[in-house]
Amino acid sequence: MPEPSLRYASSYHAPVLVDAVLDGLCPERGGVYLDGTLGGGGHAEALLERGPAARLLGVDQDADALRAAGERLARFGERVRLVAANFADAVAAAGVAPGSLAGALLDLGVSSHQIDRLERGFSFRSGAPLDMRMHAAAGPTAAELLNGLDEAELADIFWRYGEERRARRLARALVARRAERPFATSDDLLAALQRALGPRLEAQDKARLFQALRIAVNRELEVLEAALPRLRDALAAGGVLAVLAYHSLEDRVVKEAFREWSRACTCPPRLPICACGGVALGETLTRKPVFADAAEVVANSRARSARLRLWRKA
């Protein structure tokens, strides 16, 4: 039998850590689950198969994803409802009442479909337009940021989101380059990166810097910070929130949120006795993140950076 994540792979996307996600969400107990990053519907299909009494609210801001998932999940009929929205707005957009969800999932990675479609501009392959928007009609493109932000703002993007120690040098080079002609394609940005940081820039560094720009374009960390407490409040008692992160910055946001929600006492550490009478909102089920095993990574290299964290509401 194929590895679970491969069993639910499609031409749109290969979901990662399928069994670990389902073991945490427990769809066999039934109830309503929200998949806030539906993608191609791989995790959703696995959840609905494993939980015959489960129902799904599938949310995505990408029209391509909703079309692909809708076709894939059509056989489940009225057990599925699809909603077009950003996952930060998923609870309100889907009309979810507080305390009503049995579980929720966020798979924060860019889908294989988005990466592979050159016109979406998520890769640094030659000729890709500098777009990078998850939702084609939302906010400025990567090119617009590169051409419009000042030097300090550009440096901040590559320092904060790309952890690039030469961010100021890079920002100066970008501003100088756009004075010659505006940024439009991946080739323009790659040439500027190599001019600023050296011609032997490795593929992983290119990926890291392109990712930093994508994070800024989609305001990914701000959106995640807004979404997590909304999903938490929508969970019923015993409901589980599962989050798949793909880089350290978003994983840190998840880790710190889960840790804070799992604390009973919120008093300053210097107080010898608890004075707040606080009660933990729930418990973190994964003290350390769950990673894909070697077999899954060999089959799907994009699983290498995935890390899963789970939290259960009290």
N, C-alpha and C positions, 0 to 999 in steps of 0.2 A: 504493500500500500504506500502511495507517495506521501512524503512529508506534508503535514496539514496545510502549511502555508502555500505549498506548490499545488495542492489539490484545489485551492480556491484562487489560484492565479488566473489572470485573463490577459488578453492583449492590451487592456487598459492599464492594469496594475497588478502587482503581486503583493498581497498583504503579508505582513510579517508577524511572527510570534502568535499565530492564530490560537493554538491550544492554550498558551499561557493567558491570553486575553480572555478566552471563554472560561477557563478555570476560575479566573477572578470574578467575572461578571455573573456566572452561574445562570445562564438563560433557561435552564431546565426547570427553574422554579416559577417561570412565567412572569407576567407583568409587562410593563412598557419600558422599552430601552430606547435611548437616544444616541444615534451615531452622528456626532456633530461634524465629522469630516468624512462624508460617505465615500468619496472617491469612486472607484469602479464597483463598489458594493461587495468586495470579497469578505471582509469581516462581517458585514451585515448578513450575507447569505449563510455563512458558517453559524452565526448566532441563531438565525431562524430555523436552520436544520436541527441544531442541537436542542433548541427549546421549542417544541411544537406548540406550546401555549403562549410563547412570547410574542409580543407585537413590537414593531419598530417604527420610530420616527427618524427618517433619514434626512440629514441636513447637509447641504453643500452650497457654496456660492458660485461654483463653476457649472455653467449650463451643460458643458460636455459631460461632466461627471454625473449630473442628474439624469441625462438621457441614457448613458451607458448603464447606470445602476437601475433605472426604471425598467429597462429591457431585461436585465438579469434577474430582478426580483419580482417580475410580473406574476410568476407562478404562485407567489404567496398571497396574492389577492389583497383582501381587506386587512391583512395583518401588517401591511406596509403603508406608510404615508410619507411622501416626499415633500420637502420644504426647501425653497431657495432662500438661503440666508448665510451670512457669516456665522461661524460657530459662537462668537461672542453674543450674538443676538438670537441664538437658536431657541432658547427657552421661551422668549417672548414671541418670536415668529411662529413657533409651533403651538403656541397657546398652552404651554405646560404649566399645570398648577403646582404650587410649592408642595414638596413632600410626596410627589406622585410617581417618580421614576424608580424602577427596580435597578437601573444601572445606566451609565453613560460612558461613551468612548470618544476620545480625541486621538486621532492618528495625525500627528503634526507634520509629517513629511510631505514633500512634493511628490505627486504621483508619477509613476513611470510614463504615463501618457503625457503629462505636462512637460516633463523633461525631454521626451522624444520628439515632441512637436516643435520644430525649429522656430515657427512663427510666434510661439509663446515667449521665447527669449530667456528660458531658464538655464540654458547650458552655455558653455563658452565655445561651442562648435562654430566654425567659420561661417559668417553670414547671418548669424542669429540677430534679430532686432533686439535692441535693449529695452524690452518691455518689462517682463518679470511680474506682472500683476496676476494675482490669483483669480480675480474677477475682472474681466476685460473692460468694464466700464467704471472701475473704481479708482479714483486717485491718480496721482502722477506716475508716469512710467519711470524706469531706471534712467533712460536717456534724459528725461526732463529734470530729474534730480541732479544728474551729473552736469547738465548744462545750466542749471539755475541756482544751486546752493552755493553759498560762499565757501571760502577755503576752510574756515573753522568748522563749519557744519559737515563738510565732506570728511575732514580729518576725524571728527567725532564718530561718524558712521563706521569708518574702517578700524578705529581704535576700539569702540564699544562692541561692535557686532562681529568684527573680523579679528579682534585681538592682535592687530598689526602694529608692531612697535615703531614702524617707520611711517605711521599714518600721516604725520605732518608733511614729510617729504613727498608722499604720494599725493596728498591733496594739492600741494603746490604744482606738481607736475600735471595733474588733471586740469587745473585752472589754466595753466599755460597752454596745454594741448587744445582746449576748447576755444581759446582765442584764435587759433589757426582755422578750425572749422568745428562745428558742433559734433558731439558724440551721437552716433546713430546705430552702430552695430557692435557685436561682440569683438570684431576685429579692431575697431577703434579703441575699445577699452583694453584689450590685450596688449596692443602696441604701447599704450600709455603706461600700463603696469610694468612692462618690460623696460621701457625707457626709465622709469623711476626706480625700479627695484632690481634691475639686472636682467639680461637676456636669458639667463638660465633658470628663470622662475619655474618651479616645479608644478606639476599638475595639481597637487593637493593645495598649493598656495593659491593658484588661480581659482580653484573651487571654493576655497575659504573666502576669498575676496569678492567673488561673484555672489556667494551666499550672503555676505554682509550687506551687499547692496539690495538683494532680494528681501532680507529681513526689514530693511528700512522702507522699501517700497510698500510692503504690505503691513507695516507696523506690527509685526508678528508678536513681539514680546508684550506690547501694550494690549493687543487683542487677547492674548493668552491670560494676562493678569486680570482682565475684565471678565473673561469667560469662566474661570475656575470657581469663584464664589457663587456665580449664578447657577452653575451646574450642581454644585454642592447643595445649595438650598432647594433645588428641584428634586433631590433624591429623597426617597422614603427611608424610614429607619431600616438599617441593614442594607441599603442600596450601596452600590460600589461605583466609584469613578475610576476608570482606567485611562491612562495617558501614555501614548507612545511618543517619545521625543527623539530627535535625531542630531542635536548638537548640544553642547554643554550649557549654553545660555538658557535655552528653553527648559532643559532638564533641571537647571538650578531653580527656575521659577516654580516648577511643579514640586520639587523637593521641599523648598522652603514653605510653600503653601500647605502641603500635607503635614509638615512638621508643626506648623503653627496651629492648624486645626486639631492636632492630636494632643496638644498641651492642655492639661487641666489648670495649671497655675500660670497666671500672666503677671505675677508680681515681679518687681525688679529683683535681680539675683541677690542684692545686698540685704534684702529683708530676711531675718532669721526664721520667721513664721509666715505662712501663707495668709494674706489678708483679703484676697479677692474672692475666695469661695468659688473659683472658676470650675467649670465642668468641661471636659474635652468634648468636642463636637463629633469625634469619631476616632478611628485608629488607622494608622498606616499599615498596610498589609505587606509591604515590600520595604524592609529596612535598607536594602541595597537594590538597585535597579536590576531587572531581569534582562539578560542579553540573549540574542539568537545563538544557537549552538553552531558548531563548525559545519555540520551538514547543511543547515539552512543558508549559511553564509556562502558556502561553495555554490549552492543552487541559485542564490539570489544575492549578489554582492552588495546590493543596497540595504540588506538587512544588517550589515556589519555595524553600522552606527546607531541602530535602533536600541532604545532602552525603555523598558516598561515599568511604570510605577502604578500602584493600586492603593486606593483609600476607601474605607468603609464607614458609612455614617452611623452614628450611635442611635 
